[in-house]
Amino acid sequence: MTDTPLKFGFVCVQNAGRSQMSAAFAERERTRRGLEDEVEILTGGTDPADEVHPEVVEAMQELGIDLSDRVPRPVSDDELNGCTVVATMGCSTLELDADVAVRDWALDDPHGQSVERVREIRDEIEKRVADLFDEYTG
């Protein structure tokens, strides 16, 4: 690890589903790996919704992760340009600096999906977040 903290950004349009799940899994992974001082996490949306989608809150609660108090927030290109890597969810038109690694995860939007489909999306996000930590933190 370097002296400069890693900064992971997770962004989508509404910041009410995929990016919120990603950030929550990243927070859990950071704690599990004891990297609280080395990894920063940012999440936001380009056009935030009013609340996290209820089906997302329900699916995450099944894993003991409470998103009920989270509020979607706007995120700026400037904030994201401060990240080491930004994961987009397949719905981004961001203009980021060349030195920011961008991963387009191209995940289905969980909004309005059945709980079974939301679980599939959730589980894919959980795996991708763990893989991201493996890649960047060893």
C-alpha positions in Angstrom: 0.0 0.0 0.0 1.1 3.6 -0.6 0.8 6.5 1.7 -2.0 7.9 -0.4 -5.3 6.3 0.4 -7.1 4.4 -2.3 -10.4 6.0 -3.2 -13.2 3.8 -4.7 -16.1 5.6 -6.3 -19.4 3.9 -7.1 -21.8 5.9 -9.3 -25.0 5.5 -11.2 -27.7 7.9 -12.3 -30.1 7.7 -9.3 -27.7 6.5 -6.5 -30.6 4.4 -5.2 -29.7 0.8 -6.1 -26.5 -0.6 -7.6 -24.1 2.1 -6.4 -25.6 2.1 -2.9 -25.2 -1.7 -2.7 -21.6 -1.4 -4.1 -20.7 1.3 -1.5 -22.2 -0.8 1.4 -20.3 -3.9 0.3 -17.1 -1.8 -0.1 -17.5 -0.5 3.5 -18.0 -4.0 4.8 -15.0 -5.3 2.8 -12.8 -2.4 4.0 -13.6 -3.3 7.6 -13.1 -7.0 7.1 -9.7 -6.4 5.7 -8.7 -3.8 8.3 -8.2 -1.1 5.7 -10.2 1.7 7.3 -7.2 4.1 7.1 -6.2 3.1 3.6 -9.4 3.0 1.6 -12.0 5.8 1.1 -15.4 5.1 -0.4 -17.5 7.6 -2.4 -21.0 7.0 -3.9 -23.4 9.3 -5.7 -25.5 9.8 -8.7 -25.7 12.1 -11.6 -29.5 12.6 -11.0 -30.2 11.2 -7.5 -33.5 9.7 -6.5 -35.4 10.7 -3.4 -34.7 7.4 -1.6 -32.9 4.1 -1.9 -35.2 1.7 -3.8 -37.2 -0.4 -1.3 -36.4 -3.7 -3.0 -32.7 -2.9 -2.6 -33.1 -2.1 1.1 -35.0 -5.4 1.5 -32.4 -7.5 -0.4 -29.5 -6.0 1.6 -31.3 -6.4 4.9 -31.2 -10.2 4.2 -27.4 -10.0 4.6 -27.6 -7.8 7.7 -26.7 -4.6 5.8 -29.1 -1.7 6.6 -29.5 0.8 3.8 -32.8 2.2 5.2 -31.2 5.4 6.4 -29.1 6.1 3.3 -30.0 9.1 1.1 -29.0 9.2 -2.6 -26.7 12.2 -3.2 -25.3 14.0 -6.2 -21.7 13.4 -7.2 -19.6 15.7 -9.3 -17.0 14.9 -11.9 -14.5 16.7 -9.6 -15.2 14.4 -6.7 -14.9 11.3 -9.0 -11.7 12.7 -10.5 -10.2 12.3 -7.0 -10.8 8.6 -7.0 -8.3 5.8 -7.8 -11.0 3.8 -9.6 -14.7 4.6 -10.4 -17.2 1.8 -10.9 -20.1 2.8 -13.0 -23.2 0.6 -13.3 -23.8 0.7 -17.0 -25.6 4.0 -17.1 -22.9 6.7 -17.0 -22.0 9.6 -19.3 -19.2 10.8 -17.0 -16.2 12.8 -18.3 -13.4 11.8 -16.0 -9.6 12.5 -16.1 -7.4 10.0 -17.9 -5.7 8.9 -14.7 -8.9 7.6 -13.1 -9.5 4.0 -13.8 -13.1 3.4 -14.8 -14.9 0.1 -14.6 -18.3 -0.1 -16.3 -20.0 -3.0 -14.5 -23.0 -2.9 -16.8 -25.5 -4.3 -14.3 -29.2 -4.4 -14.6 -31.1 -1.8 -12.7 -32.8 -3.4 -9.7 -35.6 -0.8 -9.5 -38.9 -2.5 -9.9 -37.4 -6.0 -10.2 -38.5 -9.1 -8.3 -36.7 -9.7 -5.1 -35.2 -12.8 -6.7 -33.7 -10.7 -9.5 -32.5 -8.0 -7.0 -30.7 -10.8 -5.1 -28.9 -11.9 -8.2 -27.8 -8.3 -8.9 -26.8 -7.9 -5.3 -24.7 -11.1 -5.3 -22.9 -10.0 -8.5 -22.1 -6.7 -7.0 -20.8 -8.3 -3.8 -18.4 -10.4 -5.9 -17.2 -7.5 -8.0 -16.5 -5.4 -5.0 -14.4 -8.2 -3.4 -12.6 -8.6 -6.7 -11.9 -4.8 -6.8 -10.4 -5.0 -3.3 -8.3 -8.0 -4.3 -7.0 -6.1 -7.3 -6.1 -2.9 -5.6 -5.2 -4.1 -2.1 -3.8 -7.5 -2.7 
